[in-house]
């Protein structure tokens, strides 16, 4: 298993690369770096997982360089769908997130490489060479954690199905659930979080899917039951039920 502490001996092979990064300046810098290598062809770039899936279907890249945090969206969760649209693609995570659990989740979903953004550009090229040649490239701390778990398996029980559902929520989705629990409507949530109402609806649809609920009312009840929101104090006038999802 290759790692940045032991540079890969693989030469760069001809490869077609798709960039998935939500910061335009970073994406431009990456494209310039990659296109300076004659073996590398950049076949597309995007800032969202939805467009990523469309592009992978069209271009069938050899490598997808994927940022874990796409504007608050957990990109690791899109890896299984990505591999369905482009089965031959290898995924290299390029991230500024230093959360080991997030790194491990990405590898479990199917990433073959992981490079921190603070590393030198040569490290990324070495990772691409290793992964394209059929190897694996991980940060040493992640390698140590994986090896430790293999030799000393965790004795704690696996998370319950509901815990697993909740763990998939992004920070933004948790914020919206909290506000739903407070009884806020889409317009008020959008104003509170400085986002648009269509974005609120998009997040709600994702929340409904992840938690297996069908309406705002069910979501509010679920949130109260699982500690995602606090039940508002009772007032003299009985509050109405939370508005339905179509609002």
C-alpha positions in Angstrom: 0.0 0.0 0.0 1.5 3.3 -1.1 1.5 6.3 1.2 2.8 9.9 1.0 5.6 8.9 3.3 6.9 6.4 0.7 6.7 8.0 -2.7 5.2 5.8 -5.4 7.4 4.4 -8.0 4.7 4.3 -10.6 5.2 6.5 -13.6 2.2 8.6 -14.8 0.1 6.6 -17.2 -2.3 8.2 -19.7 -5.4 9.0 -17.8 -8.6 10.9 -18.2 -9.5 12.9 -15.1 -12.8 14.5 -13.9 -12.5 17.3 -11.3 -15.2 17.7 -8.6 -14.4 20.8 -6.4 -16.7 23.6 -5.3 -14.1 26.3 -5.1 -13.5 27.8 -8.5 -10.0 29.1 -7.8 -8.9 25.7 -6.5 -10.5 23.9 -9.4 -8.7 26.2 -11.9 -5.4 25.6 -10.2 -5.9 21.9 -10.3 -6.8 22.0 -13.9 -3.6 23.9 -14.7 -1.5 21.5 -12.7 -3.0 18.4 -14.3 -2.9 19.8 -17.9 0.8 20.6 -17.4 1.3 16.8 -17.4 1.2 15.4 -21.0 -0.2 12.1 -19.8 -3.3 13.7 -18.2 -6.4 14.8 -20.0 -9.0 16.7 -17.9 -12.4 15.6 -19.4 -14.6 17.8 -17.2 -15.1 19.7 -14.0 -18.0 20.5 -11.7 -18.9 21.8 -8.3 -21.9 19.5 -7.5 -22.4 15.8 -7.1 -25.5 15.9 -9.4 -23.5 17.3 -12.3 -20.7 14.9 -11.4 -22.9 11.9 -12.0 -24.0 13.3 -15.3 -20.4 14.0 -16.4 -19.2 10.6 -15.3 -21.9 8.9 -17.4 -20.9 11.0 -20.4 -17.1 10.9 -20.1 -16.3 7.6 -18.3 -13.1 9.0 -16.7 -10.2 6.9 -15.4 -9.9 9.1 -12.3 -12.3 11.3 -10.4 -10.7 13.8 -8.1 -13.4 14.5 -5.5 -13.5 17.0 -2.6 -15.3 15.6 0.4 -17.1 18.9 1.3 -19.0 20.4 -1.6 -20.7 23.4 -0.1 -21.9 21.5 3.0 -22.8 18.4 0.9 -21.1 15.1 2.0 -19.7 14.0 -1.3 -18.6 10.6 0.1 -22.2 9.5 0.0 -22.3 9.9 -3.7 -19.4 7.5 -4.3 -21.5 4.3 -4.7 -23.7 6.1 -7.3 -20.6 7.4 -9.1 -19.2 3.9 -9.4 -22.5 2.7 -10.8 -22.3 5.4 -13.6 -18.6 4.8 -14.3 -17.6 1.3 -13.0 -14.0 1.6 -14.3 -13.3 5.0 -12.6 -11.0 5.3 -9.6 -11.8 7.9 -7.0 -9.1 10.0 -5.4 -10.3 12.2 -2.5 -8.6 15.6 -2.3 -9.8 17.3 0.9 -9.0 19.9 3.5 -11.2 18.0 6.0 -9.0 16.3 8.6 -11.8 14.1 10.1 -10.5 10.5 10.2 -14.0 9.1 10.4 -14.9 11.0 7.2 -11.8 9.7 5.5 -12.6 6.1 6.6 -16.2 6.5 5.3 -14.9 7.6 1.9 -12.7 4.6 1.7 -15.5 2.3 2.8 -17.7 3.7 0.0 -15.0 2.9 -2.6 -12.3 5.7 -2.8 -8.9 4.3 -3.7 -6.8 7.3 -2.8 -6.9 10.2 -0.3 -4.7 13.3 -0.3 -4.9 16.3 2.0 -4.9 19.7 0.3 -2.1 20.9 2.4 0.3 18.4 0.7 2.6 19.3 -2.1 1.3 19.1 -5.7 3.8 16.3 -6.3 2.0 14.2 -3.7 -1.3 14.4 -5.7 0.5 13.4 -8.9 2.1 10.4 -7.1 -1.3 9.4 -5.7 -2.9 9.6 -9.2 0.0 7.5 -10.7 -0.4 4.9 -7.9 -4.2 4.6 -8.2 -4.2 4.6 -12.0 -1.7 1.7 -11.9 -4.1 -0.3 -9.6 -2.6 0.7 -6.2 -4.0 2.5 -3.2 -2.8 5.8 -1.7 -3.9 6.8 1.8 -2.7 9.2 4.5 -0.5 7.4 7.0 -2.9 8.2 9.9 -5.7 6.5 8.1 -3.6 3.5 7.2 -2.7 3.2 10.9 -6.3 3.4 11.9 -7.4 0.7 9.4 -4.6 -1.6 10.5 -5.4 -1.1 14.1 -9.0 -2.0 13.5 -8.0 -5.1 11.6 -5.7 -6.3 14.5 -7.9 -5.0 17.3 -11.5 -5.2 16.2 -13.9 -2.8 17.9 -15.9 -4.5 20.7 -18.7 -1.9 20.7 -21.9 -2.9 19.1 -22.7 -1.6 15.6 -24.9 1.5 15.4 -28.6 0.9 15.3 -30.4 1.5 11.9 -31.7 4.9 13.2 -28.3 6.0 14.3 -26.9 5.0 10.9 -29.6 7.1 9.2 -28.9 10.1 11.4 -25.1 9.8 10.9 -25.7 10.4 7.2 -27.2 13.8 7.8 -25.0 16.8 6.8 -24.5 19.8 9.2 -26.8 21.9 7.0 -29.5 19.2 7.1 -29.3 19.1 10.9 -29.8 22.8 11.0 -32.9 22.6 8.9 -34.3 19.8 11.0 -33.8 21.9 14.2 -35.7 24.8 12.6 -38.5 22.5 11.4 -38.7 21.4 15.0 -39.2 25.0 16.0 -42.1 25.2 13.6 -40.5 27.5 11.0 -41.8 27.5 7.4 -39.6 27.2 4.4 -39.5 31.0 3.9 -38.4 31.6 7.5 -35.8 28.8 7.3 -34.4 30.3 4.1 -34.1 33.8 5.7 -32.5 32.3 8.9 -29.9 30.4 7.0 -29.3 32.9 4.1 -30.3 30.4 1.5 -33.1 30.2 -1.1 -36.4 28.5 -0.6 -35.7 26.0 -3.5 -32.5 25.1 -1.6 -34.5 24.5 1.5 -36.9 22.2 -0.4 -33.9 20.4 -1.9 -32.4 19.7 1.5 -35.8 18.6 2.8 -36.2 16.1 0.0 -32.7 14.7 0.9 -33.7 14.6 4.6 -36.9 12.7 3.9 -35.0 10.1 1.9 -32.3 9.6 4.5 -34.6 9.4 7.4 -37.4 7.5 5.7 -40.1 10.1 6.5 -42.8 11.3 4.1 -43.8 14.8 5.5 -42.7 17.7 7.6 -45.0 16.5 10.4 -43.4 13.0 10.4 -40.0 14.7 10.3 -40.8 16.9 13.3 -42.0 13.9 15.3 -38.9 12.0 14.3 -36.7 14.9 15.3 -38.3 15.2 18.7 -38.0 11.4 19.3 -34.3 11.2 18.4 -33.1 14.4 19.9 -32.6 16.3 16.7 -34.9 19.1 17.8 -36.5 20.3 21.0 -40.2 20.2 21.4 -41.4 23.9 21.6 -43.0 24.9 24.9 -46.8 24.8 25.0 -48.7 28.1 24.7 -52.3 28.9 25.5 -53.3 28.5 21.9 -52.7 25.0 20.5 -50.1 25.2 17.7 -51.0 23.8 14.3 -49.2 20.8 12.8 -46.1 21.6 10.8 -46.9 22.4 7.2 -46.6 19.7 4.6 -43.6 19.1 2.4 -44.9 20.9 -0.6 -44.8 24.2 1.1 
